[in-house]
Amino acid sequence: MNQPLMIDNVMIINTVNKMNYNEIKSYKSKIQTFISKELNNYSISIDIKLSEETDKKKFLNSKEKLEMIQENNESIISLIEEFNLRI
């Protein structure tokens, strides 16, 4: 979760997944009451947003892992050829 943004009198809370979103949403009124009382500013509102996942993690199989290693280190290719390795 990121640090909340404050634009005018709106506090924007960005969440990284649906579970965080639902958790914060369930406490939204308590958070808003607390902040308004502590800051003595009752015009503050809270907006909760669900951030889109930009880099979705993908699970790689053995062949994909090897291809990725080969891209990062070309000497691996020569080792595979030299020892006649296979997946």
Secondary structure, 3 states (H helix, E strand, C coil): CCCCEEECCEEEEEECCHHHHHHHHHCHHHHHHHHHHHHCCCCCEEEEEECCCCCCCCCCCHHHHHHHHHHHCCHHHHHHHHCCCCC
